């Protein structure tokens, strides 16, 4: 009986994971409003009843996907082990990571865009995302304080404002790559353009905080 119970639990976890993966793709492609539960069920090789059983509603499923997306990036940031690096190196590594993460996880950007269209109403309900974000602000605050002690960063830089800037200079470039490529007559997504943009992002952030 115990083995059967464990097998059933594993099957349930696998089904839930498939649903979340399928929902992430569907929400990233079509947003909350355009996403179809039937499509999620088909992608997940599940049925609608199971989706509602595990997540309650499409809205609650979207919130779970959104939470998982934020937890994933925040967890990856913590694994950078920045506290053991000199401050300038740590901050550069964080800027590089953020840029690379956005490139490798385009669904994250589209999910955030979708949530902003809904005025953040799902994140407002999420204590877990707020907690993870506070940890990021604290981590950047520690880097800034360490840099000031090392004599390389000026004091008084707001870690929240710096986090916003690091996200914005990568996020805006990628969300506006189609219009930007037309307006500025360059291929935003060529390897040369991406390398150039990353270096510009690093230079911008370091100049902002340096003495």
HELIX and SHEET records of a PDB file:
HELIX    1   1 UNK A    2  UNK A   34  1                                  33    
HELIX    2   2 UNK A   37  UNK A   44  1                                   8    
HELIX    3   3 UNK A   48  UNK A   55  1                                   8    
HELIX    4   4 UNK A   58  UNK A   78  1                                  21    
HELIX    5   5 UNK A   82  UNK A   84  5                                   3    
HELIX    6   6 UNK A   87  UNK A  104  1                                  18    
HELIX    7   7 UNK A  106  UNK A  117  1                                  12    
HELIX    8   8 UNK A  123  UNK A  125  5                                   3    
HELIX    9   9 UNK A  127  UNK A  150  1                                  24    
HELIX   10  10 UNK A  159  UNK A  175  1                                  17    
HELIX   11  11 UNK A  177  UNK A  183  1                                   7    
HELIX   12  12 UNK A  191  UNK A  209  1                                  19    
END                                                                             
